[in-house]
Amino acid sequence: MFAEANTVTPGGTVEIRRPEKAIFREYPIFIKEARKSTHIVDIDGNEYIDYLCGWGPIVLDFIDDEINEAVFDRIKRGFCFSYVQEEKLELEKLLQRIIPCCQKTLIAKTGSDATSIALRIAKA
């Protein structure tokens, strides 16, 4: 699959970081599925523990039934609107409850948005 990937993607991968330093002689691997916790399975059926945790965003598990159910429910009702959703307000109120110094919240969609917001706040 890596040879095929090289025909469509320069270097066969778009990874910014070089995981071959973490997965000696196994990079690149093509993941077919994830299992509970941090277990992943490649296209050849080899199972790995992803100690990199998806480079950081996997903090609960690759597969969490409660989260998947909530996501599927939201998808069924529509998502990615230009307007505010009830869940955003619920999240902001939760953040205010668990972060003692949180007076206001501002949710960003991307790291670039968050950086821009932080720069505007710092400038102000």
KOLLOTOR-326066 format. One record per residue: x, y, z of N, C-alpha, C in turn. Coordinates in pm, whole numbers, plus 50000, padded with zeros to 5 digits. Example, Ala and Ser with C-alpha at 12.3 -4.5 7.8 and 13.67 -1.06 7.14 Angstrom:
// KOLLOTOR-326066
((51319; 49431; 50780); (51230; 49550; 50780); (51320; 49670; 50780)) ((51285; 49775; 50708); (51367; 49894; 50714); (51290; 50003; 50787)) 
END
This chain:
// KOLLOTOR-326066
((50082; 49881; 50000); (50000; 50000; 50000); (50088; 50126; 50000)) ((50205; 50118; 50065); (50295; 50233; 50067); (50341; 50267; 49925)) ((50373; 50165; 49846); (50414; 50189; 49707); (50301; 50257; 49630)) ((50179; 50212; 49650); (50064; 50275; 49584); (50046; 50419; 49632)) ((50062; 50441; 49762); (50048; 50575; 49818); (50152; 50671; 49759)) ((50271; 50619; 49730); (50376; 50702; 49670); (50338; 50752; 49530)) ((50246; 50682; 49464); (50206; 50725; 49330); (50110; 50842; 49334)) ((50048; 50866; 49448); (49951; 50975; 49459); (49989; 51083; 49560)) ((50079; 51052; 49652); (50120; 51146; 49755); (50272; 51152; 49761)) ((50333; 51270; 49753); (50479; 51279; 49764); (50527; 51216; 49895)) ((50616; 51121; 49886); (50668; 51053; 50004); (50573; 50948; 50060)) ((50456; 50933; 49999); (50361; 50832; 50041); (50280; 50865; 50164)) ((50309; 50978; 50227); (50238; 51017; 50349); (50242; 51168; 50363)) ((50148; 51220; 50436); (50146; 51365; 50459); (50181; 51399; 50603)) ((50236; 51304; 50675); (50272; 51327; 50814); (50373; 51440; 50825)) ((50343; 51535; 50912); (50437; 51643; 50939); (50549; 51591; 51028)) ((50509; 51516; 51129); (50607; 51454; 51218); (50652; 51324; 51151)) ((50765; 51276; 51188); (50817; 51153; 51128); (50802; 51037; 51225)) ((50691; 50962; 51219); (50670; 50854; 51314); (50766; 50738; 51300)) ((50845; 50733; 51192); (50940; 50622; 51182); (51038; 50624; 51299)) ((51051; 50738; 51366); (51137; 50745; 51483); (51074; 50673; 51603)) ((50941; 50661; 51602); (50871; 50596; 51712); (50836; 50451; 51680)) ((50823; 50417; 51554); (50786; 50282; 51514); (50899; 50228; 51427)) ((51002; 50182; 51491); (51124; 50138; 51422); (51094; 50029; 51320)) ((51135; 50051; 51198); (51124; 49958; 51086); (50980; 49918; 51050)) ((50883; 49988; 51104); (50744; 49955; 51076); (50673; 50067; 51002)) ((50737; 50181; 50986); (50671; 50296; 50925); (50684; 50292; 50775)) ((50588; 50332; 50699); (50456; 50370; 50749); (50364; 50249; 50757)) ((50278; 50249; 50855); (50177; 50146; 50863); (50043; 50209; 50825)) ((49959; 50133; 50764); (49827; 50181; 50724); (49725; 50117; 50817)) ((49655; 50200; 50891); (49563; 50152; 50993); (49428; 50118; 50933)) ((49379; 50001; 50969); (49248; 49956; 50921); (49139; 49988; 51023)) ((49172; 49966; 51151); (49070; 49988; 51254); (49136; 50012; 51389)) ((49054; 50061; 51479); (49097; 50080; 51617); (49013; 49990; 51705)) ((49070; 49956; 51817); (48994; 49880; 51917); (48992; 49962; 52044)) ((48917; 49918; 52141); (48911; 49993; 52267); (49052; 50026; 52316)) ((49060; 50124; 52398); (49186; 50173; 52451); (49268; 50233; 52337)) ((49394; 50204; 52331); (49479; 50262; 52227); (49530; 50155; 52132)) ((49457; 50049; 52114); (49497; 49942; 52023); (49451; 49973; 51882)) ((49543; 49960; 51789); (49512; 49980; 51647); (49556; 49857; 51569)) ((49491; 49834; 51456); (49522; 49718; 51373); (49552; 49768; 51232)) ((49663; 49720; 51176); (49699; 49764; 51041); (49632; 49677; 50936)) ((49654; 49710; 50809); (49588; 49639; 50699); (49633; 49494; 50687)) ((49746; 49460; 50752); (49795; 49322; 50749); (49748; 49242; 50869)) ((49670; 49306; 50957); (49618; 49237; 51075); (49708; 49246; 51198)) ((49820; 49318; 51189); (49909; 49334; 51305); (49846; 49432; 51402)) ((49850; 49400; 51530); (49794; 49487; 51633); (49906; 49563; 51703)) ((49881; 49690; 51728); (49978; 49777; 51794); (49909; 49850; 51909)) ((49990; 49895; 52004); (49942; 49992; 52102); (49994; 50126; 52054)) ((49904; 50219; 52032); (49943; 50351; 51984); (49983; 50439; 52102)) ((50110; 50428; 52138); (50161; 50508; 52249); (50162; 50657; 52213)) ((50151; 50689; 52085); (50147; 50828; 52042); (50007; 50887; 52058)) ((49908; 50800; 52079); (49769; 50840; 52102); (49719; 50937; 51996)) ((49737; 50901; 51871); (49690; 50985; 51762); (49757; 51121; 51762)) ((49880; 51127; 51808); (49956; 51252; 51822); (49890; 51347; 51921)) ((49809; 51294; 52013); (49756; 51378; 52120); (49606; 51385; 52135)) ((49526; 51375; 52028); (49383; 51397; 52049); (49308; 51279; 52111)) ((49370; 51163; 52119); (49301; 51047; 52174); (49325; 51046; 52324)) ((49231; 51103; 52400); (49248; 51110; 52544); (49156; 51013; 52617)) ((49052; 50964; 52551); (48961; 50869; 52615); (48986; 50729; 52565)) ((48971; 50707; 52441); (48993; 50580; 52372); (48970; 50608; 52224)) ((49012; 50520; 52139); (48979; 50534; 51998); (48829; 50512; 51977)) ((48774; 50421; 52055); (48632; 50390; 52045); (48572; 50403; 52183)) ((48478; 50496; 52198); (48408; 50514; 52323); (48259; 50515; 52291)) ((48187; 50415; 52340); (48047; 50398; 52304); (47962; 50521; 52337)) ((47983; 50580; 52453); (47903; 50697; 52493); (47928; 50816; 52400)) ((48054; 50839; 52367); (48088; 50950; 52278); (48037; 50922; 52137)) ((48058; 50800; 52089); (48008; 50765; 51955); (47857; 50784; 51945)) ((47786; 50741; 52048); (47640; 50755; 52048); (47600; 50903; 52040)) ((47668; 50987; 52117); (47638; 51131; 52115); (47670; 51192; 51979)) ((47780; 51152; 51920); (47819; 51205; 51789); (47719; 51160; 51682)) ((47683; 51031; 51683); (47586; 50981; 51585); (47451; 51050; 51599)) ((47410; 51074; 51724); (47284; 51144; 51748); (47289; 51286; 51690)) ((47403; 51353; 51711); (47416; 51490; 51658); (47416; 51487; 51505)) ((47484; 51391; 51445); (47489; 51380; 51299); (47348; 51359; 51243)) ((47268; 51275; 51309); (47132; 51251; 51262); (47048; 51379; 51261)) ((47078; 51471; 51353); (47002; 51596; 51362); (47068; 51709; 51282)) ((47182; 51679; 51220); (47257; 51780; 51145); (47371; 51835; 51229)) ((47474; 51884; 51159); (47590; 51936; 51230); (47662; 52038; 51143)) ((47758; 52105; 51199); (47842; 52203; 51130); (47758; 52319; 51076)) ((47668; 52366; 51159); (47586; 52480; 51122); (47664; 52610; 51132)) ((47615; 52713; 51069); (47674; 52845; 51084); (47626; 52912; 51212)) ((47525; 52852; 51274); (47465; 52910; 51393); (47493; 52824; 51515)) ((47471; 52883; 51633); (47502; 52817; 51759); (47408; 52700; 51785)) ((47464; 52595; 51845); (47386; 52478; 51883); (47378; 52472; 52036)) ((47275; 52406; 52084); (47252; 52393; 52227); (47373; 52334; 52299)) ((47438; 52238; 52235); (47553; 52170; 52298); (47667; 52267; 52329)) ((47682; 52369; 52246); (47790; 52468; 52270); (47765; 52541; 52401)) ((47642; 52584; 52423); (47609; 52653; 52548); (47628; 52560; 52667)) ((47586; 52435; 52652); (47605; 52338; 52760); (47753; 52320; 52793)) ((47837; 52311; 52690); (47981; 52296; 52712); (48038; 52419; 52781)) ((47998; 52536; 52737); (48052; 52659; 52797); (48012; 52670; 52945)) ((47891; 52635; 52978); (47846; 52638; 53118); (47923; 52535; 53201)) ((47948; 52417; 53143); (48027; 52315; 53212); (48168; 52366; 53238)) ((48230; 52428; 53138); (48365; 52482; 53156); (48368; 52586; 53268)) ((48266; 52670; 53276); (48261; 52770; 53382); (48248; 52704; 53520)) ((48176; 52593; 53527); (48161; 52522; 53655); (48290; 52455; 53699)) ((48366; 52400; 53605); (48484; 52322; 53646); (48614; 52403; 53644)) ((48611; 52522; 53584); (48731; 52608; 53584); (48698; 52731; 53668)) ((48747; 52738; 53791); (48708; 52845; 53883); (48725; 52987; 53828)) ((48829; 53013; 53750); (48854; 53149; 53702); (48786; 53180; 53568)) ((48709; 53087; 53516); (48647; 53105; 53384); (48523; 53194; 53396)) ((48535; 53315; 53344); (48422; 53408; 53346); (48346; 53406; 53213)) ((48419; 53392; 53105); (48361; 53388; 52971); (48432; 53277; 52894)) ((48366; 53227; 52791); (48428; 53124; 52708); (48419; 53165; 52561)) ((48509; 53111; 52484); (48507; 53131; 52340); (48558; 53002; 52277)) ((48472; 52933; 52206); (48505; 52805; 52146); (48553; 52828; 52003)) ((48667; 52771; 51970); (48724; 52785; 51836); (48716; 52651; 51763)) ((48707; 52655; 51631); (48699; 52532; 51551); (48836; 52475; 51518)) ((48937; 52561; 51502); (49069; 52513; 51459); (49178; 52574; 51546)) ((49296; 52517; 51536); (49411; 52574; 51606); (49444; 52713; 51556)) ((49425; 52735; 51426); (49449; 52869; 51370); (49353; 52971; 51428)) ((49225; 52931; 51440); (49126; 53021; 51501); (49164; 53052; 51646)) ((49202; 52949; 51719); (49239; 52968; 51860); (49359; 53061; 51873)) ((49457; 53045; 51786); (49574; 53132; 51788); (49536; 53275; 51757)) ((49452; 53295; 51657); (49407; 53430; 51622); (49333; 53495; 51738)) ((49246; 53418; 51803); (49172; 53470; 51919); (49268; 53509; 52031)) ((49365; 53422; 52059); (49463; 53450; 52165); (49542; 53577; 52133)) ((49579; 53595; 52007); (49653; 53715; 51970); (49567; 53841; 51984)) ((49439; 53831; 51948); (49349; 53946; 51965); (49332; 53983; 52111)) ((49317; 53879; 52196); (49303; 53904; 52339); (49431; 53968; 52393)) ((49546; 53914; 52356); (49674; 53969; 52402); (49692; 54112; 52355)) ((49653; 54140; 52233); (49665; 54275; 52178); (49575; 54373; 52252)) ((49454; 54328; 52285); (49359; 54414; 52357); (49408; 54442; 52498)) 
END
